[in-house]
Amino acid sequence: MRTDPIEHNLYELYRMVAQMGHYPMTESLLFRSFSQPAVIWPDMSFVAEDVNELSPGAFGELAQLIREGEWSRTLILGQRWLSKEVQADLRANGFLPVAQWTNMIFPLEDGGGFEGRPPEAGGLIEVRGVKVREVKDRAGLSDWLRVVEKVLFNNKALVGDIFFKGMESNIFRLLSVYYEGKMAATALIFMGEVPGAYMVATDPAYRRKGLARAIMDHARMMVFAAGYRELVLHSTKEGLEFYRSLGFKAQDKMTLYYSRNK
């Protein structure tokens, strides 16, 4: 069964984090789960990429795994799975839809048509009059996490070690914008088979100043300079207009479910 590029990118990201050590995924024949004590992100259960069909009752199996083991209660499903039969199976086993993302892709053709020049690794680049820099040390990571935790995770603490190891191995490129001396905007670019943008966040005090647009322009220049020809991301409903204004195209959807079973 076809996998959307951003869906494949997300699952590849989970695999890479698991390979960093101390954060293994749990596996069954049909499902994978990334869930560790005190780890807020990543935390997700999903269908294994090599699975082409889900038989009736598959989500009963997953519900049991969640009840009995260290499996994430949050389930993510690509739109291709959501037949009437699957949705009935989800409801019957206590999985409730809580959010939906739109998968989006930006083709990096001829440099993408955005302003600026390709950034050098770790360099400070000015895009649209905004200075974008890459996080390279633990002090910068601490500031970066503060914004991400505040904006995206309701001030819940993330495990900084995951991000630092990703930086060290160069699979995560953490971008930031400082405004009036404070870090104000962030993005994480996962350098997978296809690069994916995650953790795009702007502190509410600094919104509508072009910071997110500058950081995404920088991200596109960076991955184009690295030889890639597309960039993917998933967007909330609130972010759709912004990403479309940058030239991203909607591809598919992913739905988040939460297991209410104890």
Contacts in CASP RR format, 6 or more apart in sequence:
PFRMAT RR
TARGET T0000
AUTHOR 0000-0000-0000
METHOD contacts of the structure
MODEL  1
MRTDPIEHNLYELYRMVAQMGHYPMTESLLFRSFSQPAVIWPDMSFVAED
VNELSPGAFGELAQLIREGEWSRTLILGQRWLSKEVQADLRANGFLPVAQ
WTNMIFPLEDGGGFEGRPPEAGGLIEVRGVKVREVKDRAGLSDWLRVVEK
VLFNNKALVGDIFFKGMESNIFRLLSVYYEGKMAATALIFMGEVPGAYMV
ATDPAYRRKGLARAIMDHARMMVFAAGYRELVLHSTKEGLEFYRSLGFKA
QDKMTLYYSRNK
1 51 0 8 1.000
1 52 0 8 1.000
1 53 0 8 1.000
1 80 0 8 1.000
2 80 0 8 1.000
3 11 0 8 1.000
3 49 0 8 1.000
4 78 0 8 1.000
4 80 0 8 1.000
4 103 0 8 1.000
4 251 0 8 1.000
4 252 0 8 1.000
4 254 0 8 1.000
5 103 0 8 1.000
5 105 0 8 1.000
5 194 0 8 1.000
5 230 0 8 1.000
5 232 0 8 1.000
5 251 0 8 1.000
6 103 0 8 1.000
6 104 0 8 1.000
6 105 0 8 1.000
6 196 0 8 1.000
6 232 0 8 1.000
6 233 0 8 1.000
6 234 0 8 1.000
6 251 0 8 1.000
6 252 0 8 1.000
6 254 0 8 1.000
7 78 0 8 1.000
7 103 0 8 1.000
7 252 0 8 1.000
7 254 0 8 1.000
8 49 0 8 1.000
8 193 0 8 1.000
8 194 0 8 1.000
9 190 0 8 1.000
9 192 0 8 1.000
9 193 0 8 1.000
9 194 0 8 1.000
9 195 0 8 1.000
9 196 0 8 1.000
9 232 0 8 1.000
10 76 0 8 1.000
10 234 0 8 1.000
10 254 0 8 1.000
11 32 0 8 1.000
11 46 0 8 1.000
11 49 0 8 1.000
12 190 0 8 1.000
12 192 0 8 1.000
12 193 0 8 1.000
13 42 0 8 1.000
13 190 0 8 1.000
13 192 0 8 1.000
13 198 0 8 1.000
14 25 0 8 1.000
14 32 0 8 1.000
14 34 0 8 1.000
14 42 0 8 1.000
14 44 0 8 1.000
14 46 0 8 1.000
15 25 0 8 1.000
16 171 0 8 1.000
16 190 0 8 1.000
16 192 0 8 1.000
17 23 0 8 1.000
17 34 0 8 1.000
17 42 0 8 1.000
17 162 0 8 1.000
18 24 0 8 1.000
18 25 0 8 1.000
18 34 0 8 1.000
20 162 0 8 1.000
20 165 0 8 1.000
20 166 0 8 1.000
20 169 0 8 1.000
22 36 0 8 1.000
22 161 0 8 1.000
23 34 0 8 1.000
23 36 0 8 1.000
23 39 0 8 1.000
23 162 0 8 1.000
25 32 0 8 1.000
25 33 0 8 1.000
25 34 0 8 1.000
26 32 0 8 1.000
26 33 0 8 1.000
26 34 0 8 1.000
26 35 0 8 1.000
26 65 0 8 1.000
26 69 0 8 1.000
26 70 0 8 1.000
26 71 0 8 1.000
27 33 0 8 1.000
27 48 0 8 1.000
28 61 0 8 1.000
28 65 0 8 1.000
29 48 0 8 1.000
30 47 0 8 1.000
30 48 0 8 1.000
30 51 0 8 1.000
30 54 0 8 1.000
30 58 0 8 1.000
30 61 0 8 1.000
30 62 0 8 1.000
31 45 0 8 1.000
31 46 0 8 1.000
31 47 0 8 1.000
31 48 0 8 1.000
31 61 0 8 1.000
31 62 0 8 1.000
31 65 0 8 1.000
31 71 0 8 1.000
32 45 0 8 1.000
32 46 0 8 1.000
32 47 0 8 1.000
32 48 0 8 1.000
33 44 0 8 1.000
33 45 0 8 1.000
33 46 0 8 1.000
33 65 0 8 1.000
33 70 0 8 1.000
33 71 0 8 1.000
33 72 0 8 1.000
34 42 0 8 1.000
34 43 0 8 1.000
34 44 0 8 1.000
34 45 0 8 1.000
34 72 0 8 1.000
35 43 0 8 1.000
35 44 0 8 1.000
35 45 0 8 1.000
35 70 0 8 1.000
35 71 0 8 1.000
35 72 0 8 1.000
36 43 0 8 1.000
36 70 0 8 1.000
37 70 0 8 1.000
38 159 0 8 1.000
39 159 0 8 1.000
39 162 0 8 1.000
40 153 0 8 1.000
40 156 0 8 1.000
40 157 0 8 1.000
40 158 0 8 1.000
40 159 0 8 1.000
41 153 0 8 1.000
41 158 0 8 1.000
41 162 0 8 1.000
43 72 0 8 1.000
43 74 0 8 1.000
44 72 0 8 1.000
44 74 0 8 1.000
44 75 0 8 1.000
44 76 0 8 1.000
45 62 0 8 1.000
45 66 0 8 1.000
45 71 0 8 1.000
45 72 0 8 1.000
45 73 0 8 1.000
45 74 0 8 1.000
45 75 0 8 1.000
45 76 0 8 1.000
46 75 0 8 1.000
46 76 0 8 1.000
46 77 0 8 1.000
47 54 0 8 1.000
47 77 0 8 1.000
47 81 0 8 1.000
54 81 0 8 1.000
54 86 0 8 1.000
54 89 0 8 1.000
56 85 0 8 1.000
56 89 0 8 1.000
57 89 0 8 1.000
57 93 0 8 1.000
58 89 0 8 1.000
59 86 0 8 1.000
59 89 0 8 1.000
59 90 0 8 1.000
59 92 0 8 1.000
59 93 0 8 1.000
59 95 0 8 1.000
60 89 0 8 1.000
60 92 0 8 1.000
60 93 0 8 1.000
62 71 0 8 1.000
62 75 0 8 1.000
62 93 0 8 1.000
62 259 0 8 1.000
63 93 0 8 1.000
63 94 0 8 1.000
63 95 0 8 1.000
63 259 0 8 1.000
63 261 0 8 1.000
65 71 0 8 1.000
66 72 0 8 1.000
66 73 0 8 1.000
66 259 0 8 1.000
66 261 0 8 1.000
67 261 0 8 1.000
67 262 0 8 1.000
73 258 0 8 1.000
73 259 0 8 1.000
74 256 0 8 1.000
74 257 0 8 1.000
74 258 0 8 1.000
74 259 0 8 1.000
75 95 0 8 1.000
75 256 0 8 1.000
75 257 0 8 1.000
75 258 0 8 1.000
75 259 0 8 1.000
76 254 0 8 1.000
76 255 0 8 1.000
76 256 0 8 1.000
76 257 0 8 1.000
77 86 0 8 1.000
77 254 0 8 1.000
77 255 0 8 1.000
77 257 0 8 1.000
78 252 0 8 1.000
78 253 0 8 1.000
78 254 0 8 1.000
78 255 0 8 1.000
79 252 0 8 1.000
79 253 0 8 1.000
79 254 0 8 1.000
79 255 0 8 1.000
80 252 0 8 1.000
82 255 0 8 1.000
90 257 0 8 1.000
93 259 0 8 1.000
93 261 0 8 1.000
94 259 0 8 1.000
94 260 0 8 1.000
94 261 0 8 1.000
95 257 0 8 1.000
95 258 0 8 1.000
95 259 0 8 1.000
95 260 0 8 1.000
96 257 0 8 1.000
96 258 0 8 1.000
96 260 0 8 1.000
97 255 0 8 1.000
97 256 0 8 1.000
97 257 0 8 1.000
98 256 0 8 1.000
98 257 0 8 1.000
98 258 0 8 1.000
99 236 0 8 1.000
99 255 0 8 1.000
99 256 0 8 1.000
100 237 0 8 1.000
100 253 0 8 1.000
100 254 0 8 1.000
100 255 0 8 1.000
100 256 0 8 1.000
101 234 0 8 1.000
101 235 0 8 1.000
101 236 0 8 1.000
101 253 0 8 1.000
101 254 0 8 1.000
101 255 0 8 1.000
101 256 0 8 1.000
102 234 0 8 1.000
102 235 0 8 1.000
102 236 0 8 1.000
102 237 0 8 1.000
102 240 0 8 1.000
102 250 0 8 1.000
102 251 0 8 1.000
102 252 0 8 1.000
102 253 0 8 1.000
103 232 0 8 1.000
103 233 0 8 1.000
103 234 0 8 1.000
103 250 0 8 1.000
103 251 0 8 1.000
103 252 0 8 1.000
103 253 0 8 1.000
103 254 0 8 1.000
104 232 0 8 1.000
104 233 0 8 1.000
104 234 0 8 1.000
104 235 0 8 1.000
104 243 0 8 1.000
104 248 0 8 1.000
104 249 0 8 1.000
104 250 0 8 1.000
104 251 0 8 1.000
105 230 0 8 1.000
105 231 0 8 1.000
105 232 0 8 1.000
105 248 0 8 1.000
105 249 0 8 1.000
105 251 0 8 1.000
106 112 0 8 1.000
106 220 0 8 1.000
106 230 0 8 1.000
106 231 0 8 1.000
106 232 0 8 1.000
106 246 0 8 1.000
106 247 0 8 1.000
106 248 0 8 1.000
106 249 0 8 1.000
107 229 0 8 1.000
107 230 0 8 1.000
107 249 0 8 1.000
108 220 0 8 1.000
108 223 0 8 1.000
108 224 0 8 1.000
108 228 0 8 1.000
108 229 0 8 1.000
108 230 0 8 1.000
108 231 0 8 1.000
109 229 0 8 1.000
111 220 0 8 1.000
111 221 0 8 1.000
111 224 0 8 1.000
112 220 0 8 1.000
112 224 0 8 1.000
114 217 0 8 1.000
114 220 0 8 1.000
114 221 0 8 1.000
115 127 0 8 1.000
115 128 0 8 1.000
115 217 0 8 1.000
116 125 0 8 1.000
116 127 0 8 1.000
116 217 0 8 1.000
116 221 0 8 1.000
117 125 0 8 1.000
117 221 0 8 1.000
118 221 0 8 1.000
118 222 0 8 1.000
118 224 0 8 1.000
118 225 0 8 1.000
119 125 0 8 1.000
119 132 0 8 1.000
119 134 0 8 1.000
119 218 0 8 1.000
119 221 0 8 1.000
119 222 0 8 1.000
119 225 0 8 1.000
121 134 0 8 1.000
122 133 0 8 1.000
122 134 0 8 1.000
122 136 0 8 1.000
123 133 0 8 1.000
123 134 0 8 1.000
124 131 0 8 1.000
124 132 0 8 1.000
124 133 0 8 1.000
125 131 0 8 1.000
125 132 0 8 1.000
125 133 0 8 1.000
125 218 0 8 1.000
125 221 0 8 1.000
126 132 0 8 1.000
127 214 0 8 1.000
127 215 0 8 1.000
127 217 0 8 1.000
127 218 0 8 1.000
127 221 0 8 1.000
128 210 0 8 1.000
128 213 0 8 1.000
128 214 0 8 1.000
128 217 0 8 1.000
129 214 0 8 1.000
130 177 0 8 1.000
130 209 0 8 1.000
130 210 0 8 1.000
130 211 0 8 1.000
130 214 0 8 1.000
130 215 0 8 1.000
131 177 0 8 1.000
131 178 0 8 1.000
132 175 0 8 1.000
132 176 0 8 1.000
132 177 0 8 1.000
132 214 0 8 1.000
132 215 0 8 1.000
132 218 0 8 1.000
133 175 0 8 1.000
133 176 0 8 1.000
133 177 0 8 1.000
133 178 0 8 1.000
134 173 0 8 1.000
134 174 0 8 1.000
134 175 0 8 1.000
134 176 0 8 1.000
135 141 0 8 1.000
135 143 0 8 1.000
135 144 0 8 1.000
135 167 0 8 1.000
135 174 0 8 1.000
135 175 0 8 1.000
135 176 0 8 1.000
136 167 0 8 1.000
138 164 0 8 1.000
140 176 0 8 1.000
140 183 0 8 1.000
141 160 0 8 1.000
141 163 0 8 1.000
141 164 0 8 1.000
141 167 0 8 1.000
141 174 0 8 1.000
143 176 0 8 1.000
143 182 0 8 1.000
143 183 0 8 1.000
144 163 0 8 1.000
144 174 0 8 1.000
144 176 0 8 1.000
144 183 0 8 1.000
144 186 0 8 1.000
145 157 0 8 1.000
145 158 0 8 1.000
145 160 0 8 1.000
145 163 0 8 1.000
146 183 0 8 1.000
147 176 0 8 1.000
147 183 0 8 1.000
147 184 0 8 1.000
147 185 0 8 1.000
147 186 0 8 1.000
147 201 0 8 1.000
147 202 0 8 1.000
147 203 0 8 1.000
148 158 0 8 1.000
148 186 0 8 1.000
148 199 0 8 1.000
148 201 0 8 1.000
149 155 0 8 1.000
149 156 0 8 1.000
149 157 0 8 1.000
149 158 0 8 1.000
150 203 0 8 1.000
151 201 0 8 1.000
151 202 0 8 1.000
151 203 0 8 1.000
151 204 0 8 1.000
152 199 0 8 1.000
152 201 0 8 1.000
163 172 0 8 1.000
163 174 0 8 1.000
163 188 0 8 1.000
166 172 0 8 1.000
167 173 0 8 1.000
167 174 0 8 1.000
170 191 0 8 1.000
171 190 0 8 1.000
171 191 0 8 1.000
171 192 0 8 1.000
172 188 0 8 1.000
172 189 0 8 1.000
172 190 0 8 1.000
172 191 0 8 1.000
173 188 0 8 1.000
173 189 0 8 1.000
173 191 0 8 1.000
173 219 0 8 1.000
173 222 0 8 1.000
174 186 0 8 1.000
174 187 0 8 1.000
174 188 0 8 1.000
174 189 0 8 1.000
175 186 0 8 1.000
175 187 0 8 1.000
175 188 0 8 1.000
175 189 0 8 1.000
175 215 0 8 1.000
175 218 0 8 1.000
175 219 0 8 1.000
175 222 0 8 1.000
176 183 0 8 1.000
176 185 0 8 1.000
176 186 0 8 1.000
176 215 0 8 1.000
177 183 0 8 1.000
177 184 0 8 1.000
177 185 0 8 1.000
177 186 0 8 1.000
177 211 0 8 1.000
177 214 0 8 1.000
177 215 0 8 1.000
178 184 0 8 1.000
179 185 0 8 1.000
179 206 0 8 1.000
179 209 0 8 1.000
179 211 0 8 1.000
180 206 0 8 1.000
182 203 0 8 1.000
183 203 0 8 1.000
184 202 0 8 1.000
184 203 0 8 1.000
184 205 0 8 1.000
184 206 0 8 1.000
184 209 0 8 1.000
184 211 0 8 1.000
185 201 0 8 1.000
185 202 0 8 1.000
185 203 0 8 1.000
185 206 0 8 1.000
185 211 0 8 1.000
185 212 0 8 1.000
185 214 0 8 1.000
185 215 0 8 1.000
186 199 0 8 1.000
186 200 0 8 1.000
186 201 0 8 1.000
186 202 0 8 1.000
186 215 0 8 1.000
187 197 0 8 1.000
187 198 0 8 1.000
187 199 0 8 1.000
187 200 0 8 1.000
187 201 0 8 1.000
187 215 0 8 1.000
187 216 0 8 1.000
187 219 0 8 1.000
188 197 0 8 1.000
188 198 0 8 1.000
188 199 0 8 1.000
189 195 0 8 1.000
189 196 0 8 1.000
189 197 0 8 1.000
189 198 0 8 1.000
189 219 0 8 1.000
189 222 0 8 1.000
189 223 0 8 1.000
189 231 0 8 1.000
190 196 0 8 1.000
190 197 0 8 1.000
190 198 0 8 1.000
191 223 0 8 1.000
191 226 0 8 1.000
194 228 0 8 1.000
194 230 0 8 1.000
194 231 0 8 1.000
194 232 0 8 1.000
195 223 0 8 1.000
195 226 0 8 1.000
195 228 0 8 1.000
195 230 0 8 1.000
195 231 0 8 1.000
195 232 0 8 1.000
196 231 0 8 1.000
196 232 0 8 1.000
196 233 0 8 1.000
197 216 0 8 1.000
197 219 0 8 1.000
197 231 0 8 1.000
197 232 0 8 1.000
197 233 0 8 1.000
198 233 0 8 1.000
200 212 0 8 1.000
200 215 0 8 1.000
200 216 0 8 1.000
200 233 0 8 1.000
202 211 0 8 1.000
202 212 0 8 1.000
212 242 0 8 1.000
213 242 0 8 1.000
213 246 0 8 1.000
216 246 0 8 1.000
217 246 0 8 1.000
219 231 0 8 1.000
220 231 0 8 1.000
223 231 0 8 1.000
233 243 0 8 1.000
233 248 0 8 1.000
234 254 0 8 1.000
235 242 0 8 1.000
235 243 0 8 1.000
235 248 0 8 1.000
240 250 0 8 1.000
244 250 0 8 1.000
END
